Amino acid sequence: MAKPYSYDLRQKVINAIVLDGMKKSEAAQTFQISRNTINLWLQRQAQTGDYQPKSNRPKTTNAKITDWENFSQFAKIHGDKTQVQMAQLWPEKISKRTISRGLKKIGWSRKKRLMA
């Protein structure tokens, strides 16, 4: 993902337009940014009161499995079942993918090794 323009540049452009009376198209050429970008900054300032860039960090989700000791015991008891069956047996509503991630986190492999 592309990096946002710095807050300093945003201030210079907005101040040139608002305080100095520069046209948006002139500011776009002077600062070598698109006019659409300036419009977006001004819209954001009107909506939020500031023209800070939006955070591009992914939103975090709450972990479905929090008690890893309990999950480890659960895996030992129900390790012979499929992940779908394990998900159905888990006390809370949980997906097979979450079971898979949990097993990986505690170091369990779902691959079966061939006996010699």
N, C-alpha and C positions, 0 to 999 in steps of 0.2 A: 504494500500500500504506500502511496506517495506521502511524503512528509508535508505537513501543513506549513503555510507561510508563517514566518516568525511574528510574534505579537508586535515587535518594534516596527516592522514593515507595515503591518496593518494600521498602527497608530499614525505613521507618516502619511499613508494614503488617505485615511479618513480625515486627518487634520488638514491636508491639502485641499480636500473637497469642501469640508464643512467650514473651516476657519478662513482659508485663503480664497475660497470661491472658485477653485479650479474645476473645470468640467470633468465629468467622469471619463470621457474619451481621452482628454489630455493626460489625466492622471494614469490611465491605462498605458498610454504610450511612454510616459515619463518613467514609470516604475516597471515597465515591461511585464505587465500582468493583463489578463483579459478583463474586459468590462463586466462580463458576467460575474467574475469573482468579486469585483467591487460591489455589484448589486447584492450578491449573497451576503457579504459582510454587513452592508447597510441594513438588509432585512434582519439579519441576526441581531444587530444592535437595536433595531426597533422592537423585536420580540423579547429579547432577554436583557437589554440594557447594556450589553457588552458585545464585543466581536471576537471573543476568545475562540480558538478552534475547538471543534468537537473532539472528544477523546476517542481514539481509535483502538483502545484496549477492548478485548472481548469481554462481554459481561460474564461474570462468574455465576455458577449455579451451586446450589447447596448439595452437598454429597448425600446420597441416599443411605449409604452405609457409613455409620459413624463409630460404632463399637466394633473395632477390628478383632478384639479378643473373642467376642461372641460370634462374629462371622467365621473366624478360624475354626471354632468348635463346630459350627454349623456345617462347614465344608468337610470336616473330618467325618461327621455323621452321615451326610448326604453326598459324599464325593462320588459315589457310584451312579448317581442320577445325572440326567442331562441338565443343561443350563436352564432350559424352559421349565423342567420339573422343579429345579432348585428355586427358580423365581416364584413359582406358584406356592412353594412351601415357606418362603420367607414371610415373616409376620406382616410386613408392609407391602404395598403395591410396588413392584420393582420389575425392571425389564431383564431379559436374558443378557443383554449387552452390559448392564450394570453388574450382573453376576460375573460376567467374563472379566470386566475390569477389576472387580474385587478379588477374584481368584489370582489374577496376574499380580496384583499388588501384594498379596500374601505369599507369592512365590509358587503357586500351584500351576501346573501345566495340564491342559485338557488333552494333550496328545498322549496316546498310549504307546508304551514301548513294547516291542516284540520280545518275547522270551526266547532264549537260545535253546 
